[in-house]
Amino acid sequence: MQRDARKSQRRDRRRSRIRSRLSGTAAKPRVSVYKSLKHIYAQAIDDEKGQTLAHASSLEKGGGGKSGGNLAGARTVGSLIAERLKEKGLEEVVFDRGGYPYHGRIKAVADAAREKGLKF
């Protein structure tokens, strides 16, 4: 088995352990983060209804400068998701790091969302 396959399998196991403990509701949605090499994505999910309440990504216009694969792009995505949730009247969320370590771009998304007023 190749190294990349083992690495993604370990992340999948971590993600399933995290998801067994976290769940989003309409009042307190789950903010799920996914990162690729070039971009970063976040979405707020109501797991009871299976609906996405808000989303943001570094692919959007004005969504992180030249690249979403850096800390500036991650901060922009964090502030965008926070603004969109606050427009809908939601301030409390559950943060789902998606099996990624809580540092770097994942931490930048969370910190930017907190700065904009989200509580988690």
C-alpha positions in Angstrom: 0.0 0.0 0.0 1.3 3.4 -0.9 2.1 6.1 1.7 -0.6 8.5 0.5 -3.3 5.8 0.8 -2.3 4.9 4.4 -2.3 8.6 5.3 -5.8 9.2 3.9 -7.1 6.0 5.6 -5.8 7.3 9.0 -7.5 10.7 8.4 -10.7 8.9 7.5 -10.5 6.9 10.8 -9.9 10.1 12.8 -12.8 11.9 10.9 -15.2 9.1 11.8 -14.2 9.2 15.5 -14.7 12.9 15.5 -18.1 12.7 13.7 -19.3 10.1 16.2 -19.1 12.8 18.9 -20.2 15.9 16.9 -23.6 16.7 15.5 -25.1 19.9 14.3 -28.6 21.2 14.8 -30.5 24.1 13.3 -29.7 26.3 16.4 -26.0 25.1 16.6 -24.8 23.9 13.2 -21.6 21.9 12.6 -19.0 23.9 10.7 -17.1 21.3 8.6 -13.7 22.2 7.1 -12.1 20.5 4.1 -8.7 21.5 2.7 -7.1 20.5 -0.6 -3.6 21.5 -1.7 -4.8 24.7 -3.4 -8.0 25.6 -1.7 -10.0 25.4 1.6 -13.7 25.0 2.1 -16.1 25.4 5.0 -19.8 24.7 5.4 -22.3 24.9 8.2 -24.5 21.8 8.3 -27.7 21.0 10.1 -27.3 17.2 10.6 -30.9 16.7 11.8 -32.3 17.9 8.4 -29.2 17.1 6.3 -29.1 20.6 5.0 -26.2 23.0 4.4 -27.0 26.3 6.0 -24.1 28.3 4.7 -20.8 27.7 2.9 -17.6 29.5 1.9 -14.5 28.6 -0.1 -11.4 30.2 -1.3 -12.6 29.7 -4.9 -15.1 32.5 -4.5 -14.3 36.0 -5.9 -12.5 37.9 -3.1 -12.1 34.6 -1.3 -8.4 34.7 -0.3 -6.3 36.4 -2.9 -4.3 34.4 -5.3 -4.5 31.1 -3.4 -6.6 29.4 -0.8 -3.7 27.2 0.0 -2.2 29.7 2.4 -3.1 31.2 5.8 -4.5 34.4 4.2 -7.0 32.4 2.2 -8.0 30.3 5.2 -8.6 33.5 7.3 -10.8 34.9 4.6 -12.9 31.7 4.4 -13.3 31.7 8.2 -14.5 35.3 8.2 -16.9 34.6 5.3 -18.5 31.6 6.9 -18.9 33.6 10.2 -20.5 36.6 8.4 -23.0 34.3 6.5 -24.0 32.5 9.7 -24.4 35.8 11.6 -26.7 37.1 8.8 -28.9 34.0 9.4 -28.9 34.8 13.2 -26.6 32.0 14.2 -23.8 32.7 16.6 -23.0 29.3 18.2 -21.5 26.4 16.2 -19.7 23.1 16.6 -16.3 23.1 14.8 -15.5 19.9 12.9 -11.8 19.8 11.9 -12.5 16.9 9.6 -9.6 14.7 10.8 -7.0 17.3 10.2 -4.6 18.4 12.9 -5.8 21.6 14.6 -3.0 23.9 13.4 -2.1 25.9 10.3 -4.9 26.6 7.9 -7.5 24.7 10.0 -6.7 26.8 13.0 -6.7 30.0 10.9 -10.3 29.3 9.8 -11.4 28.8 13.4 -9.6 31.8 14.7 -11.0 34.1 12.0 -14.5 32.8 12.6 -14.1 33.5 16.3 -12.8 37.0 15.6 -16.0 37.7 13.6 -18.2 36.6 16.6 -18.8 32.9 16.3 -18.8 30.9 19.5 -17.4 27.4 19.7 
